[in-house]
Amino acid sequence: MVRGDYGVSACTFHPILCSLTKKKKMEEAWGVLKLMGDVGIHPDITAYNYLLTAYCFSGDLPAATGMLRKIAEEGMEADSRTYDALVLGACRTGKVEAAMVVLRRMEDVGVPLLYSTHAHVISGMMELGYYAQAVEFVRSYGGRDKGLDTESYGCLARRLIEKKRFEEAKELLAEMRRRGLAIGEKLRDFYHTKSSV
């Protein structure tokens, strides 16, 4: 497959790793990492993050811990995706407090927070019935980044509606309007319907 040095890098293998990990074919993904080493290409943090995210998504925290050890052994620094995977894993296993610790760590070391990281925390809180805490969490980040605010407020409003928490959703949407945040069509329709009642 790989002959000579013709521009093949770790990035060449990312689509393969992405596909395998999405299909939960972890043994095959590890085989790709081994193949990379066999042809003299060192896996990068993105390659490892594909596996880490798959383990965290499925709630396999022992395997995720092993992946983190591997990343550390390779002397790599965690990036936004690494932390995002850890927050995902904590939230998927009902450990939202641990996810908040990871978020604080991200801020302390200066790793940029991803929109998806916030969405994981919001979903985790909602699944545990921490509705007021989810609203407080979203508001605590309010005003720092308009794009993040739009995504987080919208995500929380949708989740509140799913949970039939209509009053809280309506309040949140009214706040979005006051702050000039973009509201998607379905949320806007919900807001207008509930506001006219």
C-alpha positions in Angstrom: 0.0 0.0 0.0 2.7 2.5 1.0 5.9 2.5 -1.0 8.5 5.1 -0.5 7.9 8.5 0.9 5.1 9.9 -1.3 3.4 12.3 1.0 1.7 9.7 3.1 1.2 10.9 6.7 -0.9 10.2 9.7 -3.7 12.3 8.0 -3.9 9.7 5.2 -5.2 7.2 7.8 -7.7 9.6 9.5 -10.7 8.8 7.3 -10.1 5.0 7.8 -9.9 5.4 11.5 -13.0 7.6 11.6 -15.0 5.1 9.6 -13.8 2.1 11.7 -14.4 3.8 15.1 -17.9 5.0 14.1 -18.7 1.4 13.2 -17.2 0.4 16.6 -14.6 -1.8 14.9 -12.0 -1.2 17.5 -9.8 -4.2 16.8 -9.5 -3.1 13.1 -8.8 0.5 14.2 -6.0 -0.8 16.4 -4.8 -2.8 13.4 -4.6 0.5 11.4 -2.5 2.1 14.1 -0.2 -0.9 14.0 0.0 -0.7 10.2 0.9 3.0 10.5 3.8 2.1 12.8 4.9 -0.7 10.5 5.3 1.7 7.5 7.1 4.3 9.7 4.2 6.7 10.2 3.6 7.8 13.8 0.0 8.2 14.8 -0.8 11.7 15.7 -3.2 13.0 18.4 -6.1 13.0 16.0 -5.6 9.3 15.2 -5.7 8.5 18.9 -8.6 10.8 19.5 -10.8 8.7 17.1 -10.3 5.7 19.3 -10.6 7.6 22.5 -13.9 9.2 21.4 -15.3 5.8 20.4 -14.5 4.3 23.8 -15.9 7.3 25.6 -19.1 7.3 23.4 -19.7 3.7 24.3 -19.0 4.3 28.0 -15.9 2.0 28.0 -13.9 4.1 30.6 -11.2 1.4 31.2 -10.4 1.4 27.5 -10.5 5.2 27.4 -8.1 5.3 30.3 -5.8 3.0 28.4 -6.0 5.2 25.4 -5.0 8.2 27.6 -2.0 6.3 28.9 -1.0 5.5 25.3 -1.3 9.2 24.4 0.9 10.2 27.4 3.4 7.4 26.6 3.8 8.8 23.1 4.5 12.3 24.7 1.5 13.9 23.1 -0.4 16.8 24.5 -4.2 16.6 24.8 -6.1 18.9 22.5 -9.7 20.1 22.4 -10.9 16.8 20.9 -9.2 14.8 23.6 -10.9 16.8 26.3 -14.2 16.7 24.4 -14.0 12.9 24.4 -13.4 12.8 28.1 -16.4 15.1 28.8 -18.5 12.9 26.5 -17.4 9.8 28.4 -18.1 11.3 31.8 -21.6 12.5 30.7 -22.5 9.3 29.0 -21.8 7.4 32.2 -23.8 9.9 34.4 -20.7 11.5 35.9 -21.5 15.2 35.1 -19.5 16.4 38.0 -16.4 14.7 36.5 -17.2 16.4 33.2 -17.2 19.8 34.9 -13.8 19.0 36.4 -12.5 18.3 32.9 -14.1 21.5 31.7 -12.3 23.5 34.4 -9.0 21.7 33.5 -9.5 22.8 29.9 -9.9 26.4 30.9 -6.9 26.2 33.3 -4.5 24.9 30.6 -6.0 27.2 27.9 -7.4 24.5 25.6 -10.3 26.0 23.6 -13.7 24.6 24.4 -15.7 23.1 21.6 -19.4 23.7 21.1 -19.9 19.9 21.3 -18.2 19.9 24.7 -20.9 22.2 26.0 -23.6 20.1 24.3 -22.3 17.0 26.1 -22.6 18.7 29.5 -26.1 20.0 28.7 -27.3 16.6 27.6 -25.7 14.9 30.6 -27.4 17.3 33.0 -30.7 17.0 31.2 -30.6 13.2 31.4 -30.0 13.3 35.1 -32.9 15.8 35.6 -30.6 18.7 36.5 -32.7 21.2 34.6 -32.0 24.3 36.7 -28.3 23.5 36.7 -28.2 23.1 32.9 -29.8 26.6 32.6 -27.3 28.0 35.1 -24.4 26.3 33.2 -25.4 27.8 29.9 -25.9 31.2 31.4 -22.5 31.1 33.2 -20.8 31.0 29.7 -23.2 33.6 28.3 -21.6 36.7 26.7 -18.2 35.2 26.0 -18.8 33.9 22.4 -22.0 34.7 20.5 -21.7 31.5 18.4 -21.3 29.4 21.5 -24.3 31.2 23.1 -26.5 30.5 20.1 -25.6 26.8 20.0 -25.8 26.3 23.8 -29.0 28.2 24.4 -30.6 26.5 21.3 -29.4 23.1 22.4 -30.8 23.6 25.9 -34.1 25.0 24.7 -34.6 21.9 22.4 -33.7 19.6 25.3 -36.1 21.4 27.6 -38.9 21.1 25.0 -38.2 17.3 24.6 -38.5 17.0 28.4 -41.8 18.9 28.3 -40.3 21.8 30.4 -42.1 24.4 28.3 -41.9 27.3 30.7 -38.2 27.1 31.1 -37.8 26.7 27.3 -39.9 29.8 26.7 -37.9 31.8 29.2 -34.7 30.7 27.6 -36.0 31.6 24.1 -37.1 35.0 25.3 -33.6 35.5 26.7 -32.1 34.5 23.3 -34.3 37.1 21.6 -33.3 39.9 24.1 -29.7 39.1 23.5 -30.0 39.0 19.7 -29.1 35.3 19.3 -30.2 33.5 16.2 -33.2 31.2 16.9 -33.9 28.2 14.5 -37.2 28.0 12.8 -38.7 25.2 14.9 -37.7 27.0 18.2 -39.0 30.3 16.8 -42.3 28.6 16.0 -42.5 27.0 19.5 -41.7 30.4 21.0 -44.4 32.2 19.0 -47.0 29.5 19.8 -46.3 29.5 23.5 -46.0 33.3 23.7 -49.4 33.8 22.2 -51.1 31.4 24.7 
